[in-house]
Amino acid sequence: MQTFHIRYRNTQGTLMRILTAVSRRGLDMPSVHAAQAGQDHQVTLLLEVNSKQVGQLYREWYAIADVVHVGSGIAQAADWAGPHPVEGVCIESRAAARA
């Protein structure tokens, strides 16, 4: 299981588009939690995915105009292992997710 954290601007239909990306692939969503996070909103999803599906989901979520940040438990752990903490996903990680 992998946990995904998606920050988005709460405009009409944004949360539905995020969830549709998961359901379109036939993935189970054992846990979904959406809440306000400062000026934005955040949804936390628990999914059973393989590495190919992770890349597909990142690419589709970042294609949604109102998505601000996409992170996962594994990606965030790798980001925090560096010498300085980073804010958000670095450009290289975002480009790799779109590949």
Secondary structure per residue as TSV (DSSP state, phi and psi in degrees):
chain	resnum	aa	ss	phi	psi
A	1	M	-	360.0	143.4
A	2	Q	E	-132.2	139.1
A	3	T	E	-99.9	131.3
A	4	F	E	-115.4	138.8
A	5	H	E	-120.3	119.5
A	6	I	E	-122.3	119.6
A	7	R	E	-96.9	136.9
A	8	Y	E	-149.6	157.4
A	9	R	-	-80.8	134.7
A	10	N	-	-81.7	73.3
A	11	T	-	-101.5	164.8
A	12	Q	T	-59.3	123.6
A	13	G	T	88.9	-6.5
A	14	T	H	-64.5	-48.5
A	15	L	H	-61.5	-39.4
A	16	M	H	-64.1	-39.7
A	17	R	H	-65.5	-37.5
A	18	I	H	-62.2	-47.3
A	19	L	H	-70.6	-32.3
A	20	T	H	-64.6	-33.9
A	21	A	H	-59.8	-33.9
A	22	V	H	-78.2	-48.9
A	23	S	H	-67.2	-30.3
A	24	R	T	-61.1	-29.3
A	25	R	T	-88.8	0.1
A	26	G	T	72.1	25.1
A	27	L	-	-85.3	141.7
A	28	D	-	-73.9	144.2
A	29	M	-	-120.4	83.1
A	30	P	S	-66.1	-23.9
A	31	S	E	-145.0	127.1
A	32	V	E	-135.0	127.8
A	33	H	E	-137.0	120.6
A	34	A	E	-118.0	136.6
A	35	A	E	-156.5	163.5
A	36	Q	E	-72.4	140.1
A	37	A	E	-134.5	84.0
A	38	G	T	70.8	-131.0
A	39	Q	T	-72.9	-27.0
A	40	D	E	-99.9	-172.3
A	41	H	E	-124.2	161.7
A	42	Q	E	-137.6	138.1
A	43	V	E	-118.3	135.7
A	44	T	E	-113.7	124.2
A	45	L	E	-119.3	138.5
A	46	L	E	-108.6	117.4
A	47	L	E	-133.6	150.2
A	48	E	-	-99.6	105.2
A	49	V	-	-135.2	158.4
A	50	N	-	-101.6	176.4
A	51	S	H	-64.5	-34.6
A	52	K	H	-65.6	-42.8
A	53	Q	H	-65.9	-35.0
A	54	V	H	-60.3	-47.6
A	55	G	H	-60.7	-41.8
A	56	Q	H	-64.4	-43.5
A	57	L	H	-65.5	-45.5
A	58	Y	H	-56.8	-47.2
A	59	R	H	-60.6	-44.9
A	60	E	H	-70.0	-40.3
A	61	W	H	-65.5	-41.8
A	62	Y	H	-69.4	-18.6
A	63	A	T	-75.6	-15.5
A	64	I	S	-78.2	125.0
A	65	A	T	-58.5	-35.3
A	66	D	T	-92.4	3.4
A	67	V	E	-79.1	126.3
A	68	V	E	-96.2	-39.4
A	69	H	E	-153.8	138.9
A	70	V	E	-125.3	129.4
A	71	G	E	-142.8	158.3
A	72	S	E	-134.7	165.0
A	73	G	H	-55.3	-44.7
A	74	I	H	-70.6	-45.4
A	75	A	H	-64.2	-40.8
A	76	Q	H	-67.6	-37.5
A	77	A	H	-62.9	-39.8
A	78	A	H	-67.1	-40.0
A	79	D	H	-63.7	-38.9
A	80	W	H	-77.6	-10.7
A	81	A	T	-77.1	-13.5
A	82	G	S	-71.5	178.0
A	83	P	S	-67.8	-29.8
A	84	H	S	-129.7	141.0
A	85	P	-	-65.3	144.8
A	86	V	-	-107.5	159.6
A	87	E	S	-106.9	119.3
A	88	G	S	76.2	-169.0
A	89	V	-	-92.4	131.7
A	90	C	-	-67.8	161.7
A	91	I	H	-58.7	-39.2
A	92	E	H	-62.7	-41.5
A	93	S	H	-65.8	-39.4
A	94	R	H	-66.7	-41.2
A	95	A	H	-66.5	-38.1
A	96	A	H	-66.4	-36.1
A	97	A	H	-66.7	-30.4
A	98	R	H	-80.2	-17.3
A	99	A	-	-68.3	360.0
